[in-house]
Amino acid sequence: MTTAELPHPTAEATPAPRSMADAPLPAYESHSSISMYRGCPLRYGFRYVERRPGEVSPGQFAFGSAVHKAFEAFGLARIRARAEGTPEPGPEVLQTALDAKLARSGLTLDEVEDARRRAVPVLSRFLALEAATAAEPVAVELGFGVNVALPAAGSAEAGAVRFVGYVDRVDRSTDGSTEIVDYKTGRARSQADVDADTQLTAYAFGCARGGLRDPASGETLPPASRLGIYFAESGALAWTTRTDEQLAAFETGLVETVGRIHAREFEARPAPWRCRWCEYRRECPRSARRPDGDRARRPAQPAAPPATNEIGGMRWMTCSTTSRTSSTRRHPRASCSSRARASSMTTRTTPMASAAPAGAAAGGAPAGAKTSAPAARPTATATTSSRARQRRCIGE
């Protein structure tokens, strides 16, 4: 067969980009998707309707994912050991799972080593917790799905939405009740925060609606008697409960949010603290954290002149240098209190030669001036707090 006789490959049509105005909506919702919508509906539209990939830094969630995977591997090994009557797993199970996850995380070798060192006390505290736990492990990463009825809206008939999720850990207490534990690698939170945590409420809701089943027996687990968050880096475990009234309120809010999604209300809610970690901040037209900052939306402002102080008949320009090598220039109208707060700042004052009084000799006093009481010169270095106490603010 000659080259001319070879069949030409069929050109695949490039799929048209999806639009949140008419693209199919998700078939199910989760706590993550509902939380994203409530934070910024436009971000939800990008992720779950248009299915844009977004931009996530390599290794952005590497440490948390690796710790979760280590806990999951240990939990599975412990459940298997108890079912087979073999010895309990040891720390090597945790370390092996952690290392394997970090190796695929996209971190550099130095970052991987830093993460491994950071994980040493985390894994140690987890082992101590496991040794002191009397509850029987039932499952890890246990999924659930329950149907939630939706009322009729406009011309649309009443329907239902599938609410799904995955629970980090499910235990059976000594009294036979269900205990749910969620792992967190961020900072520890207060008891009030745990009591109001919506993710725990979502898990309690799924369990109360019969969504959790024992993988070994297939039996539906009873409603959770208590729910906890284990803060891996501090080793603290905070417990809470949910009432029937709280679960009913959660369902009401879920139905309301899904109704807005089905109405395709995808407005943006830009805010610096929200857009900072958004994976669509570079492509979103409403982002508060665009690569060029706010300069693209604001007219250029003239640069402010450097702050100057009149001391001893000379003008002195003040520049401040922090211990982290970042420099800032003080505005002449800066308040005393704001200067005093920067106690870690080292201030260096240098004379401006062009501002010396006429007739003054270099390093000396002006001609005809009395030399018996020379004007006091500022010290070469002084902390901002002491300087704020010794000299009045300029421009106030």
C-alpha positions in Angstrom: 0.0 0.0 0.0 1.4 3.3 -1.0 1.4 6.5 1.0 -1.4 7.9 -1.2 -3.5 4.8 -0.4 -3.2 5.1 3.4 -6.5 6.0 5.0 -6.7 9.5 6.3 -7.5 9.8 10.0 -10.9 11.1 10.8 -10.7 14.6 12.2 -12.3 14.8 15.5 -14.5 17.8 16.0 -13.4 20.0 18.9 -16.3 20.0 21.4 -17.9 23.4 21.9 -17.2 25.0 25.2 -19.8 24.4 27.8 -21.9 27.4 29.0 -23.4 27.6 32.4 -26.4 29.2 30.7 -27.6 26.0 29.2 -25.1 23.2 30.0 -26.5 20.2 31.9 -26.5 20.7 35.7 -24.8 18.2 38.0 -26.8 15.0 38.8 -25.9 15.1 42.4 -24.6 17.5 45.1 -22.2 17.2 48.0 -21.2 19.3 51.0 -18.2 20.6 49.0 -20.3 21.7 46.0 -23.0 23.3 48.1 -20.3 25.1 50.2 -18.6 26.4 47.0 -21.9 27.7 45.6 -22.7 29.5 48.8 -19.3 31.1 48.8 -19.3 32.1 45.1 -22.0 30.9 42.7 -19.8 31.8 39.7 -17.0 29.6 40.9 -19.5 26.7 41.2 -20.6 27.3 37.6 -17.0 27.2 36.4 -16.3 24.0 38.3 -19.5 21.9 38.2 -21.4 23.2 35.2 -18.7 24.3 32.6 -16.2 21.9 34.1 -13.2 24.1 33.7 -10.0 22.6 35.0 -8.8 25.7 36.9 -5.3 26.3 38.1 -4.1 24.6 41.2 -0.5 24.9 42.4 1.4 21.6 42.4 1.4 20.2 45.9 -1.1 22.8 47.2 -2.9 20.2 49.2 -0.1 17.6 49.4 0.5 17.5 53.1 -3.2 17.2 54.0 -3.9 14.6 51.3 -0.8 12.5 52.4 -1.9 12.5 56.1 -5.4 11.5 55.1 -4.1 8.7 53.0 -1.9 7.5 55.9 -4.8 7.5 58.3 -7.0 5.7 55.7 -4.4 3.0 55.1 -4.0 2.4 58.9 -7.7 2.2 59.4 -8.1 -0.4 56.7 -5.3 -2.4 58.0 -6.8 -2.3 61.5 -10.2 -3.4 60.3 -8.6 -6.2 58.4 -6.5 -7.3 61.3 -9.4 -7.5 63.7 -11.5 -9.4 61.1 -8.7 -11.9 60.5 -7.4 -12.1 64.1 -3.9 -10.9 63.2 -1.7 -8.4 65.1 -2.7 -4.7 64.9 -0.8 -2.6 62.3 2.2 -0.6 63.4 3.7 2.8 62.4 5.2 1.4 59.3 1.8 1.3 57.7 1.3 5.0 58.3 4.8 5.9 57.0 4.6 3.8 53.9 1.3 5.3 52.9 2.4 8.8 53.6 5.7 8.4 51.6 3.8 6.9 48.6 1.3 9.8 48.5 4.0 12.5 48.9 6.1 10.9 46.1 3.2 11.6 43.7 2.3 15.0 45.0 4.4 17.2 42.7 6.5 18.5 45.5 10.2 19.0 45.1 12.6 16.6 47.0 13.3 19.3 49.6 9.6 19.9 50.1 8.9 16.2 50.5 11.5 16.0 53.2 10.0 19.0 54.9 6.6 17.3 54.8 8.0 14.1 56.2 9.6 15.9 59.1 6.3 17.8 59.7 4.4 14.5 59.7 6.5 12.8 62.4 4.6 14.2 65.4 1.3 13.9 63.5 1.7 10.2 63.0 2.9 9.7 66.5 -0.1 11.4 68.0 -2.4 9.4 65.8 -1.0 6.1 67.0 -1.4 7.2 70.6 -5.1 8.1 69.9 -5.7 4.7 68.2 -4.2 2.9 71.2 -6.6 4.7 73.6 -9.7 4.3 71.4 -12.3 1.7 72.7 -14.7 2.0 69.8 -14.6 -0.6 67.0 -13.6 0.7 63.6 -16.3 0.0 61.0 -15.1 1.8 57.8 -12.9 4.5 56.4 -13.7 6.8 53.5 -17.3 5.4 53.6 -19.5 6.8 51.0 -23.2 7.6 51.2 -26.0 8.9 49.0 -29.5 9.9 49.9 -32.4 11.4 47.8 -33.7 14.8 48.9 -37.1 15.9 47.7 -37.4 19.2 45.8 -40.6 21.2 45.6 -42.1 22.1 42.2 -40.8 25.4 40.9 -42.6 27.3 38.1 -43.2 24.9 35.2 -40.8 22.3 36.6 -42.3 19.4 38.4 -41.3 18.3 41.9 -38.2 16.1 41.8 -35.3 15.1 43.9 -31.5 15.7 44.2 -29.0 13.1 45.2 -26.9 14.3 48.1 -23.6 12.4 48.4 -20.5 12.4 50.5 -17.5 10.4 52.0 -16.9 10.1 55.7 -13.3 9.9 56.8 -14.0 7.4 59.6 -17.0 5.5 61.0 -16.7 3.6 64.4 -19.1 1.6 66.4 -19.2 2.7 70.0 -19.3 0.3 73.0 -23.0 0.8 73.3 -23.6 0.0 69.6 -24.2 3.5 68.4 -22.4 5.1 65.4 -19.6 7.6 65.8 -18.3 9.7 62.9 -14.9 11.3 62.8 -13.6 13.8 60.3 -9.8 14.5 59.9 -8.4 18.0 59.6 -4.8 19.0 59.1 -5.3 22.8 59.5 -5.3 24.8 62.7 -7.4 23.5 65.6 -10.7 25.3 66.1 -12.9 26.1 69.1 -15.7 24.0 70.4 -18.2 26.5 69.1 -16.8 26.1 65.6 -17.0 22.3 65.9 -20.6 22.6 67.1 -21.5 24.7 64.0 -19.5 22.8 61.5 -21.7 22.2 58.4 -19.6 19.2 57.2 -20.3 17.3 60.3 -24.0 18.2 60.0 -24.0 16.9 56.4 -22.5 13.6 57.6 -25.1 13.4 60.4 -27.8 14.1 57.9 -26.7 11.3 55.6 -26.4 8.9 58.4 -29.8 9.8 59.9 -31.4 9.3 56.5 -30.0 5.7 56.2 -27.1 6.5 53.8 -24.3 4.7 55.7 -24.0 1.0 55.6 -21.6 -1.4 57.3 -19.3 -2.7 54.5 -18.9 -6.1 56.2 -22.6 -6.9 56.8 -24.4 -4.5 54.5 -26.6 -3.4 57.4 -27.7 0.2 57.6 -25.9 2.0 60.4 -28.0 3.8 63.1 -28.0 7.6 63.4 -24.7 9.0 64.7 -24.7 9.4 68.5 -21.8 11.8 68.3 -19.5 13.4 65.7 -15.9 14.5 66.1 -13.2 16.4 64.3 -9.6 15.2 64.9 -7.1 18.0 64.4 -4.1 16.0 63.3 -1.3 18.5 64.0 -2.4 19.2 67.5 -3.7 15.8 68.3 -7.0 17.2 69.7 -10.3 15.4 69.2 -13.4 17.5 69.7 -16.9 15.9 69.9 -20.3 17.3 69.2 -23.9 16.2 68.4 -26.7 17.2 66.1 -30.4 17.4 67.0 -33.3 16.5 64.7 -34.1 20.2 64.5 -30.6 21.0 63.2 -30.8 18.2 60.6 -34.2 19.6 59.4 -32.7 23.1 59.1 -29.9 21.6 57.1 -32.3 20.0 54.7 -34.2 23.2 54.3 -31.1 25.1 53.4 -30.0 22.4 51.1 -33.3 22.5 49.2 -33.1 26.3 48.9 -29.5 26.3 47.6 -30.3 23.5 45.0 -33.3 25.6 43.9 -31.0 28.5 43.1 -28.6 26.3 41.2 -31.5 24.9 39.1 -32.6 28.5 38.5 -29.0 29.1 37.1 -28.2 31.9 39.5 -24.4 32.1 39.0 -23.4 35.6 40.1 -19.9 36.4 41.3 -19.0 37.3 44.8 -15.5 38.7 44.6 -13.5 39.3 47.7 -9.7 39.4 48.2 -9.8 36.7 51.0 -12.1 34.5 48.8 -10.4 35.0 45.4 -6.9 34.5 46.8 -7.2 30.7 46.8 -9.7 30.4 43.9 -8.4 28.2 41.0 -10.1 30.5 38.5 -8.7 33.8 39.7 -6.7 34.3 36.6 -9.6 33.8 34.1 -12.5 35.2 36.2 -13.5 38.7 34.9 -14.7 39.6 38.4 -11.7 38.3 40.4 -10.3 40.5 43.1 -6.9 38.7 42.8 -6.1 39.1 39.1 -2.4 38.8 38.1 -2.3 42.6 37.5 -4.0 43.4 40.7 -6.4 46.3 40.9 -4.3 48.4 38.6 -6.2 47.3 35.6 -9.4 48.7 37.1 -8.1 51.8 38.8 -6.5 54.9 37.2 -2.8 55.3 38.0 -2.2 57.4 41.1 0.9 59.7 41.4 3.6 58.4 43.8 3.6 60.0 47.2 6.7 61.9 48.1 9.0 60.4 50.7 8.4 61.4 54.3 10.7 64.1 55.7 11.2 65.4 59.2 12.7 68.7 60.3 15.2 68.0 63.0 18.0 70.3 64.2 17.7 72.6 61.3 18.1 69.8 58.7 15.6 67.8 56.6 15.9 64.0 57.2 14.4 61.4 55.0 13.1 58.3 56.9 13.3 54.8 55.4 12.2 51.8 57.4 13.6 48.3 56.9 12.0 45.3 58.5 13.9 42.2 59.7 12.5 40.3 56.7 14.3 42.6 54.3 11.1 44.1 53.0 11.2 47.9 53.0 8.4 50.4 53.4 8.3 54.2 53.3 6.4 56.1 55.9 3.9 58.7 54.9 4.3 62.0 56.7 0.8 61.7 58.1 1.4 58.3 59.6 0.0 58.2 63.2 2.1 57.7 66.3 0.2 54.6 67.2 0.9 52.9 63.9 4.6 53.7 64.2 4.8 52.5 67.7 3.2 49.2 66.8 6.0 48.3 64.4 8.4 47.6 67.3 10.3 45.0 65.3 11.2 47.6 62.7 14.7 49.1 62.5 14.8 52.8 61.3 17.7 54.2 59.5 17.9 58.0 59.1 20.2 59.6 56.5 20.6 63.4 55.9 19.6 64.8 52.5 22.6 67.0 51.6 20.5 69.2 49.3 18.3 70.1 52.2 21.1 71.6 54.4 20.8 75.2 55.3 22.7 77.6 53.1 26.2 78.3 54.2 26.5 75.2 56.3 29.8 73.4 56.2 29.9 69.7 55.6 29.3 68.1 59.0 29.4 71.5 60.7 27.1 74.3 61.8 26.1 77.3 59.6 28.5 80.3 59.6 27.9 82.6 62.6 26.0 80.0 64.6 26.9 79.4 68.2 28.8 76.2 68.6 28.5 76.0 72.4 25.1 74.2 72.1 25.0 72.3 68.9 21.7 70.9 67.6 21.1 67.3 68.7 21.6 64.8 65.8 19.4 61.7 65.6 21.0 58.4 66.4 22.1 56.3 63.5 19.7 53.5 64.4 16.7 53.4 66.7 13.6 51.3 67.1 10.4 52.7 65.8 8.7 52.4 69.2 11.4 54.5 71.0 11.5 57.0 68.2 7.7 57.4 68.4 8.0 58.1 72.1 10.8 60.6 71.7 9.6 62.6 68.7 6.2 63.9 67.8 4.5 62.8 64.7 4.9 65.0 61.7 1.9 66.4 59.9 -0.7 65.8 62.7 
